[in-house]
């Protein structure tokens, strides 16, 4: 706190003879602090914004688009970033607003983000999206084969992902959806749309609690792994050497 106080006093003393420059300097400092605090939220907001723009290019008479929906089943809540209904399939889109190099394979538990020499791991989004698809499959009473999973990253990433599922970037999202031209769904998509609307949870309290629960689960799993305990079965992890 003393350091901050000293810093502010030094700025005031430096620009005391120029009130306009002092005010501008203070505004820039405040903006820099706010940007640092809310940078991740801002990136997330912009990522969702660009996806909405890209999906908005799809013909309105053939596709029905939902953004940020939440549904509940016997396993809990499922927050789905984007959902596109059409006769050509039901596209379930998981958006990841990362940057850097992304490496992973379809059946890996975790993928890796490389930022220079720094590495960080995150749960395989294909697995995450599969949970959403199973929930929607039960809700619509449709088989899994009618659903197309898409994991979409921001345009700032370089992808090195081996998967039969669609893993793409925002700029190519519309093209990936448009590749599916065969009619495979006989159901009225307007009826499916009504099901989504009637089952979408828009209660802000429940949505906030869902996010808290996710963060809590991630933190608990991290603690278990740090203590060499399997987060799935509770058994002791064994360190092995190998390729």
N, C-alpha and C positions, 0 to 999 in steps of 0.2 A: 504494500500500500504506500509506503514511504517513497519507493522508487517511482510509482505513478505520479505522486504528488510533486516530486522533484522534476519529473519530465514535463508536466503541465506548466509548472512555474517557469521552466527554462524557455518554453515556447512563448509564453506570455511576455517574458522579458525581451525575447528576441524580436517579436513583432509588435511591441507596445506602441511604437511610433506609426504603425500602419494598421489601423483597425480592420480595414477590408481584407488585407492579407492574413491577418490573425483569424478572422472569422472563416475565411476560406480554408485555412490550414486545419482549424478545429473540425470543420465539416468533413474534410477529406479523411481525417483521423477516425472520426466516428463511423464514416462509411466503410473504411478499411476494417474496423473492428466488427461491424455488423456482417460484412462479407465473410470474414473468417469464421464467425459463429454460425451463420446460416448457409454456408457454402454448399454443404451436402444437400440440404433441403432445396436450395435454389437449383442445383444440378438435377435433382429428382423431378422438380416441377417442370424444368425445361425439357427433360427427356420425355416425360408424358405428353407435353405440349406438342413436340415434333411428331410423336407417334400419332396423335389425334389428327394432325394436319395430313399426314401420309394416308391414314385410313379414310380421311374425308374425301380423297380422290377416287375412291371406289364408287361405282354407279349406285345411286340411292335406290333404284328400282330392283336391284339384285341382291343388295347386302343391307343388313341391319346391324348397326354398330353400338356396342355398349362399352363404356369406360369406367373402370374402378367399381366393380360390383362385388358384393359379399353375399355368400350363401352359406347355409348351415346344413350339416348332415349328422349322422350318428358319431362321426369321428371328430366333429368340431366345426370351426369356421374356416371358410376358404375365401381369400380375397384375390380376385382375378383382375389383373391389370386391364386387359382388353379382351373383348369377346365379339366375334364377327359371325353372324348367322347368314347362311346362304344355302341354296339348293346344291351347291358344289362341295359342301362340307361345313362343319362348324369349327372355326378357327379360334383356338385358345392361345392367347399371346401373353407370355411372361416377359416383361421389360426389365433389363438390367442396365442401369446408367453408369457403367464403368468406363475406364479408359486405360490405355497401356496395352500390353499383350495378354491375351486370354488363351490359356491352354487347358484342354480337357478331352475326355472321351465319354461316349454315351453312358457307359455303365460305371464310371468312377463315382465314388461317394462325393468327392469334392473336386472342384476345378481351381486353377491357380491364376492369379493376376500378377503380372510382372510389371513393376515400375522401375526401370533401370535394374539395379541389383537387388532391389527390395521385392520380396514375394509375400503375397497374402492369399489365403485360401477361403473359398466360399462354397456353400452347398450346391451340388449339381442342380441347375435350374430345370433340366429336363425331368428329373425325378419330382421336383416340386410341382411342375406343370402336370405331370401324370396324376397327381393327387387331385388337382382341379378337374381334370378330364373325367376321372372316375366319379366325382361328385356330380358333375353335370350330366354324365351318362345316366346315373340313377334318377336325377331330377327330370330329365327329358324322356326317360325310358327308351333310350337309344343305345345301340351297341357302340363299343369303342371305335369301331372301324369308320364311323361317320365323323370322328373328331380328328382335326389336324393340329398337332402341337407345334408352336413356333416360339423359339426363344430369340428375342430381339435385343441387340446391344446398340449402344450409341455409335455414332459415326467416328468417334475418337479412338475406337479400339482396333487392334489387329487380331484377327481370329485365327487360332490354330486348334480347331476342334474337329475331332473325328466322330461323326454321328450320322445315322440314317434319318434322324429327326431334323427339322429345319432349324438351323442356327444362323441368324443373319444380322444385318444392321438396318437402321431406320430407313436409309435411302432405298433399300431393296425390298422393304416389307410389302408394299403394294404389288410389286412384280411377283413375289413368291406366292401371294394369295391368288393372283390372276392366272397363275400357271394351272390351277385346278379348274378345268372347264367342263368336266363331265358331271351331269346331274346324278347325284347319288342319294339325295334325300327326297322322299315323296311327301313328308310331312309339310303342312303349311307353316312357313317360317314365322308368319305373324302370330300363330298360336304359340310357337316356341318363344317368341318375343314376350308375349303376355305372361308366360311362365316365369321368365327372368324378372320381369317387372314386379310380379306378385311375390316373388321369393327373395328379391334383393333387400338386404338389410341396410338401411340408411341411418340407423341410430348412431350418433357420433360417439356416445359413451361406449357402446359395444365395440365399435371400430377401434377406439383408442385402447381398450382393454385387450383386444386381439393383438395389437402391435406390441403391447407390453408383455403379453404372454410369450410371443415369439422371441423377443429379446431375452426374456428370462430363461427360456428353454435353451437358447444358444449359449448363454453365459454358464448355465448349469452343465451343459455338455462339455464346454471348454474346461471347466474346473475338474470334471471327471477325467478327461483326457490328460490334463496336466498331472493328475495323480495316478496315471497309468491304469485307469478303470474304463472299461468299455461302456459307452453311453447307451448302447442298445440292450446288452444283456447283464451288465453289472459285474462281469468277470474281470479278473486281473489281466491287463494287457501284457503281452510278452514281446520284448524287443528282439527283432530278428535282423540278421545281416543278409543282404541279397541284392540282386539287381534291381 
